[in-house]
Amino acid sequence: MGRPFLALVACFVIGGVAGAPVRALLPAYVEGVVGAPPGFTAVLFAIQLAASGTFAMVAGSLSDRFGPRAIVLAGIPAAMPGALLFATTDQAILIPLAALFGVMTGLQTSAGQGLLISAVDPARIGVATATFFLASTFAGAVGAWVGGVLADAAGYPVVGMVGVALAVVAVITAILFLPAAPEPHARKPISPIQTVEAEGERSGAMASVGYVSVLRSPGMWAILQLRFWPTIAWGIATLAIPLYLFRLAGNATVPGTYALASLGVASVGQFVTGRLVDVATRRRPGLPLELRRLVATISVGLVIASGLAMLSTGNVLALAVAGTAWTTLAWALATTMPPLMRGSSPGGFGRAVGLTELTWSVAMLTGTTLAGVLADMGTVVPFGVATACLLVSAAVAVRFATVHQDEWQPSADVLRHDGAGR
């Protein structure tokens, strides 16, 4: 898939391993070492998500203006402030460190997806997206496991030091091997004067594609809703399903096994989805009917999986199977997002990524908060709320898939400034 893509994946894998202990171990560290209640951990996570979502939009603007590589380089060291969280017990210091970790994570994630979209051949973006997300998730799983082992064997300060060291390696890797995203389909000017004119036209186009323009791009409102409602439901599922499995089984082995199994099945589903996306987008640019129908099918499947989970709260195996289906379909929907963003806003997809990342952060924070409130109101209540959110998403997706193709095509002016559209 090319050197830029492979270098990007390598950087995110190294950085992902370095930063994974923050999410996995911070609750235990805050309670066991800092001596603060779980509510303080929730505050730290909320600050991190808010900062990440806000600066994802900043990263989108900067990526469209200066290119995604520089912004990725600014975000890659995110594991450093994350690792430093384990080096202090002062709550007044933990709060700004969490905020800085969120800021840099927002820059890294948003610009990274922007670089992914621009660096990969449009005909292979589906499989590339699946590979990118899977590598990041795998890195997170490995980092969380290694961090836990190190914390038990050597203490949390060692976890922090290893995280900082790996972050340095990720930065060096990015500097050495992460070139600027190519424009393989760009038109070649026939004279030096035309070269200057073309560069000036491209810079002016990027500067003019602001967030208001991106919001007016074909299908962008639908894409944002397809990111918002399913993520609220997913935030509920990621808390409720493992919790209920633990309560049913009475041990931690069952939810741990469920996490491993659902990860494996979802990985296969991601690659299948990526392949289907590539087939759908190969024939014509924009938002082809085949891609929108795939999104609608996945969205309807999510409603069914959530409904099955709601009916399976009294049986370990049934709930695990429903949760695995939910996980697979949620990852499949996430795999369609970069192709959708490129198809909707090819001239300003950095900002499109920023908007969707902000939407994801707000929705994930909302979902996890709701799950904490609803979990003890009755086993079906969280899944009932999640199913309602997914019904809204499915309605949007079906509408998205049934409107005439021409209404979802980017304008000629926007396509003219996109390398793939030339």
N, C-alpha and C positions, 0 to 999 in steps of 0.2 A: 504493500500500500504506500510505499515511499518512505524516505528517510524522515521527513518532518513528522509523519504520523507515528513512526516507531520511536522517535526521540520523545515525542509528547507522551506516549504511553509509558516509556521508561521513567520519565520525570514524575508522572503521576503515581506510578507504582511505588517508587522510592519515597516520595512525599506522603503517600497514603499510609505506608507502613509506619512512618515517623509520627504521623498525626493521629493514627487510630486509637492509641491509648487514651486520648482525651475523652472521647465519647464513652469508651468502654470502662475506664477506671476512675474517672473523675467523681462519680457518686460515692464510690467506696473511699476514695482519698478524702473527700470533703467530710464524710461522716466519721471515718476512722482516725484520720490524722489531724485535720483542721478542727474537728469537733463541732461542726456546724450541722444544723438539721437538713433533711432532704430539700426543704423549701429553698435553701440557699443554692443548692445545685440547680434547681429549676430556674432560679433567677440567672445564674451563670449561662445556662443553655439558652434561655430566652434572649439575653443580651447578645450572645454569639449569633443566634439565628437572625435577630433584627439587624445587626451590623452586616452580616453576610448578605442578606437580601438587599439592603440599601446600597452597599458597595458593588453588588453585582450589576446594578444599573449604571453606576459610575464606570465600572469596567467596560460595559457595553458601549458607552459613549466614547471612552478613550480608545477602545479597540477599533472602532470605525474611523477614528481620527488619526491614530498613530500606528495602527496595526496591532494584532493580538499578541505578538511575540513579547513585546516590551511589558505588557500587562501581565502575561503569564510569568515572566521573570520576577516581577514585583510580588506576585502571589505565591510562588513556589516555596519561599521560606516560611510559610504559615505555621509549619510544625514547630518553629522556634518559640514563639510566644505560647503555643500550646504545650510544649514540653516544659517551659518555665512555670506553668501552673503547678507542677509537682515540686517546685523548688522553694515554695513559700507557703506559710500557713496564715499569712496576714490577709484577711478578707478584703481590706481596702486595696491591696495590690492584685488580688485575684480578679476583681471586677474589671479593671482596665486591661489586664492580660486577656481575659475572655473576649472583651470588645475588640482588641487588636487581632486576636486569632480569627474572629468573625470577619473583620475587615479584609484580612489577607486571604481568607478562604473564599470570600465573595469574589475578589479579584481573580484568584486562581481558577475557580470553577467556571465563571462566566467567560473569561478570556480563553480558557482551555477549550470549551465547547466551540467558541468562535473560531479558534485556530483549527480545531477538528473539521469544522464545516468548510473552511477555506482551503485546507491542505489536502483534502481527499477528493479524488475524482467523484463527481456527482453520481456516476453510475455504480459506485461501491460504497456510498455513504451509509447505507443500512447496516451492512456487515461491519464496517469500520466503527459505527456507533456502538453496536453490540460488543465488539472487542474492547473498545475504550471503557464502557461502563463495567464490563465484567472484570477487566484488569483492575480497575479502581476498587471494586467490591472485594476482589480477592486480596488486594493489598490491605484493605481495611481489616479483613478477617485474620490475616497473618499477623498484622501489627497488634491487634487486640490480644491475640493469643500470646505472642512473644512478650508484650508488655505485662500481661498478667503473670507470666512465669518469672520475669525479671523483678517485678514488684515483690513477689513472695520470697524470691531467693536473695535479692540484694537491696531491696528498698526502692521507694518511689524516686529519690534523687537520681538513681542510676537510670531509671526509665527516662527521666528528663534529659540526662546527658546523652544517652543513645539517640533520643529523638532529635536533639540539636545536631549531633554528628551526621545522622542520616539526612537532615534538612540541608546541611552544607553540601553533602554529596549530590543531592537533587539539584541544588543551585548550580554546581559545577557542571553537572551533566547537561543542564539546560543551556548554559552559556556556550559549551563546546559543541553540542550536537543539535540544538534546536534552531534551524534557520528560519528566516522569514517565510511565511506561507507563499507558495508559488501561485501564479495565475496561468495555468497551462492552456487555457482557451483564449487568452487575450489576443486581440488584434495587433499585428505588428505595424507600426507606422512606417511610411515609406520615405520619410525625410526627418532630419533633426528638428525642423520646425514643428512637424506634426507630432514628434515625440514630446516636445515641451507642451504643446497644446493638449495632448492626450493626458499627460500627468496633471496639468492644471485642471482639466475637466473632471478627472477622477477625484482629485482632492476637494474640489468644490462640491461635487455630488455627495461625497461622504459627509462633508460638513453640513450639508443641507438636509440630510436624512435624519431628523431629530426624532425624539420619542413620539411626538404628536403624529409625525408622518408614518412612523412604524405602526402606531395604533390604527392608522387608516389603511394599512396594507391589507390586501385581500385575505380574509379568513383569520386575521390576527386575534380578534375578539373571541372567536371560536377556539383558537389554539390556547389562549390564556384560560378560558373556562375549562378546557380539557386538561389543563395543568392544575387548576385550582381545586375543583370538586373531587377528583380522584385522589389527590394528595391529602385532603382532609380525611377521607375514608382510610387511606393508607396509614396515616398517623394514628388513627384509632386502632387499626388492625395490628400494627407493630407492637402496641402495648397490650391490647386485649387478648389476642390469640395466645401468646406465650404465657400470660398470666393465668388464663383459664385452663390451659394444658397443665400448668404446674398444680393448680388447685385440684384438677381431676385425677392426676397421676400421683400427686403427693411427693414428687421428687423433681430434681433439676435435669435428670437425664433425658426425660421425654421432650421438654421444650428445646433442649440442646440438640437432640437428634432431629427434631422437626426443623430447626434452623438450618442444619446441614443438608437435610433432604430437600427442603424447599429451595435452597440456594442452588443445588445441583440441577433440579428440574427447571428452575427459572433460567439458568444459564443456557440450557438447550433451547428453551423457548425464545430467548433473546436472539440467538443466532438464526433460528428459523424466521423470526420476525424481520431481522435484518436482511435476510435473503429475499423475503417477500417485498420489502420496501424497495430494494434495488431493482427488482423486476418491475414494480409499479412505476418507479420514477425514470426508468431508462428510456421510455418511449417518448415522453414529452416533459418539458420543464413545468415549473409552477406547482400546482396542487392537483395532480391528475385524479380522476374518479377512482381508479384502483387503490390509490393510497388512502383516500378518504373513506372508501368502503372498508378497508382493512382496519382503520381507526374505529369505525362504527361497530364492526364485529367484535373487536377487543373490548370496547366500552360496554356492549350488551353482555359479553361474557363476564365482565367484572360484576355486573348487577347480579347475575346468576350465582357467581361464587360467593358474594357477600350474603345473598339469601340463604345459600346452603350452610354457610357458617352460622347464621342466625338459628337455623334449625338443628345444628349439630353440637350445641353447647353442653350436652349431657354425655357425649361419647368421645373418647380420646382419639380413636382412629378417624372417625368421621370429621371431627374438627380439624385434625392435621391434614387430611386430604383436601378439605375445603380451603384451608389456609394456604396449602401448596398451590392450588389452582389460582387463588387470589394473588399470591406472590408472582407466579409466572405471568399472569395477565398484566399485573401492574408494571412489571419490568418490560413486558412487550410494548405497553403503551409509552413508557419512557423512551424506548428505542425509536419510536416514530417522531419524537419531538424535534431533534435537529433537522431531519429532512423536511418536516413541516415548516420550521422556521426559515430554512433556506428557500423553500418554495414560496412562502408568503412574502418575504422581504429580502430578496437576494442582494439589494444594494445597501442594506444596513442591518445585516444579521447579527452584528455585535450587539446592537441595541435590542434586537429581538430576543437574544439570549439573556441579556440583562433583565428584561421585563419578565421573562418566564422564570428566571431564577428568583427574582423578588416574589413572584406569585407563589413559587414552590415554598419559599421560606415562610411566608405568611400562612400558607395553608398547612404546612407541617406543624408549625407552632400551634395553630388552631386545633388541629387534629389530636396532637398529643395532650394538649390541655383538656380538650373535651373527653378524651379517653380516661384521664385521671379522675374527672368529675363523675363520669357515667359508669365506670367499671363496677361500682358497688351498688348501683341502682337496680340491678337485675342483669342476668347474663345476656339477655337478648337486646337490652337497651342500646349498648354501644353499636352493635351490628345493625340495629334498626336505623340509627342515625346515619351510619356509614352507607347503608343501602339507599337511604333517601338522597344522599349526596351523589351516589353513583347513578341513580335514576335521572337526576338533573344532567349529569355528564353524558349519559347515554342519549338523552333527548337532543342535546347540543350536537353530539356526534352524528346522529341520524340525520338531523337537519343539514349538517355540514356535508354529508354524503349525498344528499338528494337535490341540492341546488345545482343549477346548470353550471357546467365547467367554466364558461366564460366569466362568471361572476367571481371566480376564485383565481383568475389569471392575473399575475402582476402586470402593471402598466408597461407600455413600451419604453417609457422614460427610465423606469427602474431597471428593466431587463438590459437596457443599453449599457448600463454601468456595471453589470455583473459579468464576470469572466465567463461563466457557463452560458450566459445568454447571448454572447456575441457570436 
